[in-house]
Structures are given as C-alpha cells and as structure tokens.
C-alpha cells in the first residue's frame, strides 16, 4: 500500500497571469512551468490559435488517417521539418549577416509526423522503429515515456535486448557497445535535456560512438526544443553535421528526433522528425497515431506561431539561459545542492528524502514561490528535490525574489528539515 506521505495530490490553480499562478487565495511566482520562452501568454500566439479555431473548429473529430489530417496539420509538419533542417528561417526573418543556413544534404529526405502528445510519439517510435532483434542502449535517466515505450517494444519482441548505461557516461555506453553483437541492429536512446536533472547529453560524444559502432539514435528533444541549438531547433539538428559528424553516413542521417509542443512551444502535441522511410513506417504501423484523434487546430496553430517567434526572437532563449545560470551560481553560493548544466532551461535543488523536499516546497510557497516537490518514483528516495524552470519573460527582479526566498528558507533549515 502506498504511504500517504507519497500520495500525489492535484493542487488547483485558479488563475494564470503571466509568470504567476493563483493557488487558493495566494499569487505565486511560477517556477514549475515548462513555458520556457513565455510564449503561452503571448498575444500573437493566442491570436493564431483563435483564428485557427474560427476556421477549423475546436477539434478534428478524426484520426489523421481518416479526415483528421488537414492542410493546417500539413503546414505544421513542414514547419517543424524546416526548423530542424535549417530552412525555417527563410520563412521568418533574415539573419543579420544575410547568409543562408547550411543546406540539407541532397540525399537525405527528412519528414515530420504529428502526435497527440510527446508521450504517444515516444511510444510510437519505440514500438515501430526498433527491429525484432534490435540491441537498445538507453540512458538510465531517460524520460518515463521512453522507458515505457521500450517495455512495450520488448513485450512484443522477445529477441530484442535493452541495456542501460550510467547517466551521460559515454565510456560506459561504449563498454556496452563493445560487448554487443555487430550483426544485430544497434540503437542508442536518450533524452537531449533530462527533465528532472537539467543535464544535457553531448551530441559529439554520441556521434562518435554512432560512427564507431554503426548505430542509430533516437533522441527525445522535449526540453531542448525552442531553447537550445541554432534557432532553438534543439541539440540535434539536421541542418548541419559539424557538431556530430558521426550522426551522418554517406549523406544520410543516422538519427531521428521526438519532441513536444507542450513546453517552450506553448501548446500541446508531439512530433517525430526523421528520414522519410522511418516516417512512412510510423504512418503504417504506429498505433498511437492510427487510433488517436489528430491534434486540435488551435494547438497546431499556436505551436506553429511559437516556432516563428522562437526563431525571430533569440533574446528569449538567451534570457532563459542567463536566468538558469544565475540561479545555479547564486543558489550554490547560498549552500544549496544544485544539479544540471548552466545552459539548460531548468535546474534541480536536491535536498534528501521526500519529507525534506515537501517541507522545502511548502516553505517556498509561504514566501511566494511555486515549486512543488519532486519525489519517488520520479527520483530516487534520497534524491528528492524541487525543480526550478525560469521563463524568458521573468525579470531580473523576479529572479532575485527566488534567490531571496531560498535565502529566507535556508535560515529555517535544521538537520535537513524545514522548521
């Protein structure tokens, strides 16, 4: 039986206004949202959704393979594909230098596919793309949707093997690859930005191993999309192979990308971007696509507008990274244990067991900060934490208020407990 101390609760948010939420009668600065770029409240994004609803209605009422794939969905697929291949800028704003982005290799045809959410996109990718005798090598801290997708795939493919390597330990990954069968397909499966730690994988290290062991890669870019890489297109881009040449083989990509519109892109929905033959396989066999109603038009249009302004307004991702680096530095100086990479859009403050994390979250709430506790089974029992996700529209004063709140709370800490 689950202990009441571990039971999750739904806390009602009665109003959202920019960077603040109202919980009960209190307004709190929201550090729990993945609205990294602050576009969920942007009038231009809101207007795009309204116009799409007025034209197409609030829902398609159908699977994409029936009547649910509209010209709006097709435009979105082209937009996300263009972003990942570096050609989307041509449809938004010119670079300051006037130079064109790196061209997509002519032999590589990249396509995109839309899903109801990022979770279903990962389930689809895991259960369709992996060969019956595939050897999968997965980071131990991958998102639950990747883990669940692998479990489903394994249940259908008894010959498939799954090995987990230590988090971002590429020597451990290589050790597993060395032990693998060179005659069976190899797949490396990893997040690009890990959602509970704020750590980032390294495309160059992944690419070198892909080249050395003739592997393929599936990357979940949920928390990198919009905030990292050239034009915010993520850490893994089809636009150029300069950062990870091993991800290409004879002009063809060795990787595919899954992501979501529900974080930096201010909407809901998932996407898969990869070589055309993989996309075609997904269309024919992916149950989460075949048996789900397609994305509602408002969500599609909102995400498409968000991509446009992500590209055109680089100050948004620059501000997020600056805020994240400031929180890392200042909280560490205060004596808190922070983890994550300074350029990632989120960080974690690790405090110990579930009681310590819950008490810290409650204490922060008392001084105006909304950052709920992260507890098992999401993290290990002694690695409970609060996670902080600053947004681009937060002011320096608001970031200072977060630091002041932690400083106030730290004075109440006694033996790992908030008194």
C-alpha positions as CSV (number, residue, x, y, z in Angstrom):
1,X,0.0,0.0,0.0
2,X,1.3,3.5,-0.9
3,X,2.2,5.6,2.1
4,X,0.1,8.8,2.4
5,X,3.3,10.7,2.5
6,X,4.0,9.6,-1.1
7,X,0.5,10.1,-2.4
8,X,0.3,12.6,-5.2
9,X,-2.3,15.4,-4.9
10,X,-3.9,17.6,-7.5
11,X,-3.5,21.3,-6.5
12,X,-6.0,23.5,-8.1
13,X,-4.6,26.6,-9.9
14,X,-7.5,29.1,-10.1
15,X,-5.8,31.6,-12.4
16,X,-2.7,32.1,-14.5
17,X,-1.4,35.6,-15.2
18,X,2.0,35.7,-17.0
19,X,4.6,34.3,-14.7
20,X,2.3,34.0,-11.7
21,X,-0.3,31.5,-10.7
22,X,-3.0,31.8,-8.0
23,X,-3.3,28.8,-5.7
24,X,-6.1,29.3,-3.3
25,X,-6.1,33.0,-2.4
26,X,-2.4,33.5,-3.0
27,X,-0.5,34.7,-6.0
28,X,2.8,32.8,-6.5
29,X,5.8,33.2,-8.9
30,X,5.6,30.1,-11.1
31,X,8.8,28.2,-11.2
32,X,7.1,24.9,-12.0
33,X,6.1,25.6,-15.6
34,X,7.9,24.4,-18.8
35,X,6.7,27.5,-20.6
36,X,10.3,28.3,-21.0
37,X,10.0,31.1,-23.6
38,X,7.0,32.7,-22.0
39,X,5.0,32.3,-25.3
40,X,2.0,30.6,-23.7
41,X,0.7,34.1,-22.8
42,X,1.9,35.8,-25.9
43,X,-1.0,37.7,-27.7
44,X,0.4,36.7,-31.1
45,X,0.3,33.0,-30.2
46,X,-3.1,33.3,-28.7
47,X,-4.4,35.1,-31.8
48,X,-3.0,32.4,-34.1
49,X,-4.9,29.8,-32.1
50,X,-8.2,31.8,-32.1
51,X,-8.0,32.3,-35.9
52,X,-7.4,28.5,-36.5
53,X,-10.4,27.6,-34.3
54,X,-12.6,30.1,-36.1
55,X,-11.6,28.5,-39.4
56,X,-11.3,24.8,-38.5
57,X,-13.3,24.4,-35.3
58,X,-12.2,23.2,-31.9
59,X,-11.4,19.7,-32.9
60,X,-11.0,17.5,-36.0
61,X,-13.0,14.6,-34.6
62,X,-11.0,12.1,-36.5
63,X,-7.7,10.2,-36.8
64,X,-5.1,11.6,-39.2
65,X,-5.7,8.6,-41.4
66,X,-9.4,9.3,-41.8
67,X,-10.4,13.0,-42.0
68,X,-8.1,14.5,-39.3
69,X,-5.1,15.5,-41.4
70,X,-5.9,19.0,-42.6
71,X,-3.8,21.4,-44.6
72,X,-3.1,23.1,-41.3
73,X,-1.5,19.9,-40.0
74,X,0.4,19.5,-43.2
75,X,1.7,23.1,-42.9
76,X,2.8,22.4,-39.3
77,X,4.7,19.2,-40.4
78,X,6.5,21.3,-43.0
79,X,7.3,24.0,-40.4
80,X,8.8,21.6,-37.8
81,X,10.7,19.8,-40.5
82,X,12.0,23.1,-41.9
83,X,13.1,24.2,-38.5
84,X,15.0,21.0,-37.9
85,X,16.7,21.3,-41.3
86,X,17.6,24.9,-41.0
87,X,15.3,26.2,-43.7
88,X,12.6,27.6,-41.5
89,X,14.4,30.9,-41.1
90,X,13.8,31.7,-44.8
91,X,10.1,31.9,-43.9
92,X,10.5,34.2,-40.9
93,X,13.4,36.5,-40.6
94,X,16.7,37.0,-42.4
95,X,19.9,36.5,-40.5
96,X,21.8,39.7,-39.6
97,X,24.6,38.7,-41.9
98,X,22.2,37.8,-44.7
99,X,23.7,34.3,-45.0
100,X,21.6,31.3,-45.7
101,X,21.5,28.3,-43.3
102,X,23.6,25.2,-44.0
103,X,21.8,23.2,-46.7
104,X,20.3,19.8,-46.1
105,X,22.3,17.1,-47.8
106,X,20.6,16.3,-51.1
107,X,20.4,12.6,-50.4
108,X,18.6,12.9,-47.1
109,X,14.8,13.4,-47.3
110,X,13.5,14.4,-43.9
111,X,9.8,14.3,-42.9
112,X,7.8,15.1,-39.8
113,X,4.8,13.5,-38.2
114,X,2.4,14.9,-35.6
115,X,1.1,13.1,-32.5
116,X,-1.5,13.9,-29.8
117,X,1.4,14.4,-27.2
118,X,5.1,13.8,-26.8
119,X,4.4,10.6,-24.7
120,X,2.5,9.0,-27.5
121,X,5.1,10.0,-30.0
122,X,7.8,8.1,-27.9
123,X,5.5,5.1,-27.5
124,X,5.0,5.0,-31.3
125,X,8.7,5.4,-32.1
126,X,9.8,2.6,-29.6
127,X,7.2,0.1,-30.8
128,X,7.6,0.7,-34.5
129,X,11.2,1.6,-35.3
130,X,13.1,-1.0,-33.4
131,X,13.8,-4.2,-35.3
132,X,12.7,-7.5,-33.7
133,X,16.4,-8.3,-32.9
134,X,17.5,-4.8,-32.0
135,X,20.0,-4.0,-29.3
136,X,19.0,-0.9,-27.4
137,X,21.3,1.2,-25.2
138,X,19.4,3.7,-23.1
139,X,20.5,6.3,-20.6
140,X,19.4,5.4,-17.1
141,X,17.7,8.7,-16.6
142,X,15.6,8.7,-19.7
143,X,12.1,10.1,-19.5
144,X,9.3,7.7,-18.5
145,X,7.8,7.7,-21.9
146,X,11.0,6.3,-23.4
147,X,11.2,3.7,-20.6
148,X,7.5,2.7,-21.1
149,X,7.9,2.6,-24.9
150,X,10.9,0.2,-24.6
151,X,9.0,-2.0,-22.2
152,X,6.1,-2.3,-24.7
153,X,8.5,-3.0,-27.6
154,X,10.3,-5.7,-25.5
155,X,7.0,-7.4,-24.7
156,X,6.3,-7.7,-28.5
157,X,9.9,-8.6,-29.4
158,X,11.4,-11.3,-27.1
159,X,14.7,-11.2,-29.1
160,X,15.2,-7.5,-28.5
161,X,17.7,-6.6,-25.8
162,X,17.9,-3.4,-23.7
163,X,20.9,-2.3,-21.7
164,X,21.0,0.8,-19.6
165,X,24.2,2.9,-19.3
166,X,25.1,5.2,-16.5
167,X,23.8,8.7,-16.9
168,X,25.8,10.6,-19.5
169,X,28.7,8.1,-19.1
170,X,29.8,7.6,-22.6
171,X,32.7,5.3,-21.5
172,X,30.0,3.0,-20.0
173,X,28.0,3.3,-23.2
174,X,31.0,2.3,-25.3
175,X,31.7,-0.6,-23.0
176,X,28.2,-1.9,-23.7
177,X,28.5,-1.3,-27.4
178,X,31.8,-3.2,-27.5
179,X,30.1,-6.2,-25.9
180,X,27.2,-6.1,-28.4
181,X,26.6,-8.2,-31.5
182,X,27.9,-6.4,-34.6
183,X,25.4,-8.4,-36.7
184,X,22.4,-7.1,-35.0
185,X,20.9,-3.5,-35.2
186,X,22.1,-1.1,-32.5
187,X,20.0,1.8,-31.2
188,X,21.1,4.4,-28.7
189,X,18.1,6.0,-27.0
190,X,18.5,9.2,-24.9
191,X,17.0,12.5,-23.9
192,X,18.9,15.5,-25.0
193,X,18.0,17.5,-21.9
194,X,17.0,15.4,-18.9
195,X,13.8,16.8,-17.3
196,X,14.5,16.0,-13.6
197,X,18.2,17.0,-13.5
198,X,18.6,19.7,-16.1
199,X,21.6,17.9,-17.5
200,X,22.4,17.7,-21.3
201,X,23.7,14.9,-23.4
202,X,26.6,15.6,-25.8
203,X,25.9,15.2,-29.5
204,X,29.6,15.0,-30.3
205,X,30.2,12.0,-28.0
206,X,27.0,10.3,-29.2
207,X,28.0,10.9,-32.8
208,X,31.5,9.4,-32.3
209,X,30.0,6.2,-30.9
210,X,27.4,6.0,-33.7
211,X,30.1,6.2,-36.3
212,X,32.4,3.7,-34.5
213,X,29.7,1.1,-33.9
214,X,27.4,1.7,-36.8
215,X,24.5,2.5,-34.5
216,X,21.3,4.5,-34.9
217,X,20.0,7.1,-32.4
218,X,16.6,8.2,-31.2
219,X,16.6,11.5,-29.2
220,X,13.9,13.0,-27.1
221,X,14.3,16.7,-27.6
222,X,11.3,17.7,-25.4
223,X,13.2,20.1,-23.1
224,X,15.7,21.3,-25.7
225,X,13.2,22.2,-28.4
226,X,12.9,26.0,-28.6
227,X,15.7,26.8,-26.0
228,X,18.9,25.2,-27.3
229,X,20.8,24.9,-30.5
230,X,20.8,27.0,-33.6
231,X,17.5,29.0,-33.9
232,X,16.3,27.0,-30.8
233,X,15.9,23.9,-33.0
234,X,17.4,21.7,-30.3
235,X,20.7,20.0,-29.6
236,X,20.4,17.6,-32.6
237,X,19.7,19.3,-35.9
238,X,19.6,18.1,-39.5
239,X,20.8,21.4,-40.7
240,X,24.5,20.7,-40.1
241,X,26.7,17.8,-39.1
242,X,29.6,20.0,-37.8
243,X,28.9,19.2,-34.1
244,X,28.4,15.5,-34.5
245,X,29.6,14.2,-37.9
246,X,29.2,10.6,-36.8
247,X,25.4,11.1,-36.9
248,X,25.6,11.1,-40.7
249,X,26.6,8.2,-43.0
250,X,27.2,8.8,-46.7
251,X,24.9,11.9,-46.6
252,X,22.1,10.2,-44.8
253,X,21.2,10.7,-41.1
254,X,21.6,8.0,-38.6
255,X,19.2,9.6,-36.1
256,X,15.6,10.6,-35.5
257,X,14.1,13.1,-33.2
258,X,11.0,13.1,-31.0
259,X,9.7,16.1,-29.2
260,X,6.7,18.0,-27.9
261,X,4.9,21.3,-28.4
262,X,3.8,21.5,-24.8
263,X,6.9,23.2,-23.3
264,X,8.7,26.0,-25.0
265,X,6.3,26.0,-27.9
266,X,3.3,26.9,-25.7
267,X,0.8,24.3,-26.9
268,X,0.2,20.6,-26.7
269,X,1.1,17.7,-29.0
270,X,4.1,15.7,-30.1
271,X,6.2,15.3,-33.2
272,X,8.6,12.9,-34.8
273,X,11.2,14.1,-37.3
274,X,13.4,11.7,-39.2
275,X,14.3,10.1,-42.5
276,X,11.3,9.6,-44.9
277,X,11.4,5.8,-44.7
278,X,11.1,5.9,-40.9
279,X,8.2,8.3,-41.1
280,X,6.4,6.1,-43.6
281,X,6.9,3.1,-41.3
282,X,5.3,5.1,-38.5
283,X,2.3,6.0,-40.7
284,X,1.7,2.4,-41.5
285,X,2.2,0.8,-38.0
286,X,2.1,3.4,-35.2
287,X,-0.9,2.6,-33.0
288,X,-0.8,5.9,-31.1
289,X,-1.2,7.7,-34.5
290,X,-3.7,5.3,-36.1
291,X,-6.1,5.1,-33.2
292,X,-5.9,8.7,-31.8
293,X,-7.8,11.8,-32.9
294,X,-5.5,14.3,-34.5
295,X,-4.3,17.5,-32.8
296,X,-6.9,20.2,-32.4
297,X,-6.4,23.1,-34.8
298,X,-5.9,25.7,-32.1
299,X,-3.0,23.8,-30.7
300,X,-1.4,23.3,-34.1
301,X,-1.6,27.0,-35.0
302,X,-0.3,28.1,-31.5
303,X,2.8,25.8,-31.8
304,X,3.4,27.0,-35.4
305,X,3.3,30.6,-34.3
306,X,5.6,29.8,-31.3
307,X,8.2,28.4,-33.7
308,X,8.1,31.6,-35.8
309,X,8.7,33.8,-32.8
310,X,11.3,31.4,-31.3
311,X,13.4,31.9,-34.4
312,X,12.7,35.6,-34.8
313,X,13.4,36.5,-31.1
314,X,16.6,34.8,-29.9
315,X,16.5,37.0,-26.8
316,X,14.0,34.6,-25.3
317,X,16.3,31.6,-25.2
318,X,19.3,33.8,-24.3
319,X,17.3,35.2,-21.3
320,X,16.3,31.7,-20.1
321,X,19.9,30.5,-20.2
322,X,21.0,33.7,-18.3
323,X,18.3,33.2,-15.6
324,X,19.3,29.5,-15.3
325,X,23.0,30.3,-14.9
326,X,22.2,32.9,-12.3
327,X,20.1,30.6,-10.2
328,X,22.8,27.9,-10.4
329,X,25.6,30.2,-9.3
330,X,23.7,32.1,-6.6
331,X,22.0,29.1,-5.0
332,X,25.2,27.2,-4.9
333,X,26.8,30.1,-3.1
334,X,24.0,30.0,-0.6
335,X,24.9,26.4,0.1
336,X,22.2,24.6,-1.8
337,X,23.0,21.5,-3.8
338,X,22.1,22.3,-7.4
339,X,22.4,20.0,-10.3
340,X,22.1,20.5,-14.0
341,X,24.0,22.3,-16.8
342,X,24.1,26.1,-16.6
343,X,22.9,26.5,-20.2
344,X,19.9,24.1,-19.8
345,X,16.5,25.7,-19.2
346,X,15.9,24.1,-15.8
347,X,17.8,23.1,-12.7
348,X,17.1,21.0,-9.6
349,X,17.8,21.7,-5.9
350,X,18.4,18.3,-4.3
351,X,17.6,18.1,-0.5
352,X,17.3,14.5,0.5
353,X,14.2,12.4,1.3
354,X,10.6,13.1,0.4
355,X,9.8,14.9,3.7
356,X,12.7,17.3,3.2
357,X,11.6,18.1,-0.4
358,X,7.9,18.6,0.6
359,X,8.8,20.8,3.5
360,X,11.1,22.9,1.3
361,X,8.3,23.3,-1.3
362,X,5.8,24.3,1.4
363,X,8.3,26.8,2.9
364,X,8.9,28.3,-0.6
365,X,5.2,28.6,-1.1
366,X,4.9,30.6,2.1
367,X,7.3,33.2,0.7
368,X,5.6,33.4,-2.7
369,X,7.4,30.7,-4.9
370,X,5.5,27.9,-6.6
371,X,8.0,25.0,-7.0
372,X,6.3,21.7,-5.9
373,X,8.4,18.8,-4.6
374,X,9.7,16.1,-6.9
375,X,9.6,12.7,-5.1
376,X,9.7,8.9,-5.8
377,X,9.0,7.2,-8.1
378,X,10.2,10.1,-10.3
379,X,13.5,10.3,-8.5
380,X,15.4,8.1,-6.1
381,X,14.3,8.2,-2.4
382,X,17.3,10.2,-1.2
383,X,17.5,12.5,-4.2
384,X,14.2,14.3,-3.7
385,X,14.2,17.9,-4.9
386,X,12.4,21.0,-6.1
387,X,12.9,21.8,-9.8
388,X,13.2,25.3,-11.0
389,X,12.2,26.4,-14.5
390,X,12.6,30.1,-15.1
391,X,11.0,31.7,-18.1
392,X,12.2,34.3,-20.6
393,X,9.6,36.8,-19.5
394,X,10.7,36.8,-15.9
395,X,12.5,40.0,-14.9
396,X,15.9,40.1,-13.1
397,X,13.9,41.3,-10.0
398,X,11.8,38.2,-10.1
399,X,14.8,36.0,-10.3
400,X,16.2,37.9,-7.3
401,X,13.0,37.2,-5.5
402,X,13.6,33.5,-6.0
403,X,17.1,33.8,-4.6
404,X,15.7,35.8,-1.6
405,X,13.1,33.2,-1.0
406,X,15.7,30.4,-0.8
407,X,17.9,32.6,1.5
408,X,14.9,33.1,3.8
409,X,14.1,29.4,3.8
410,X,17.7,28.4,4.4
411,X,17.7,30.1,7.8
412,X,14.9,27.7,8.9
413,X,16.7,24.6,7.8
414,X,17.9,22.4,10.7
415,X,19.4,19.0,10.1
416,X,17.9,18.7,6.6
417,X,14.4,19.7,7.8
418,X,12.5,23.0,7.5
419,X,11.5,24.1,11.0
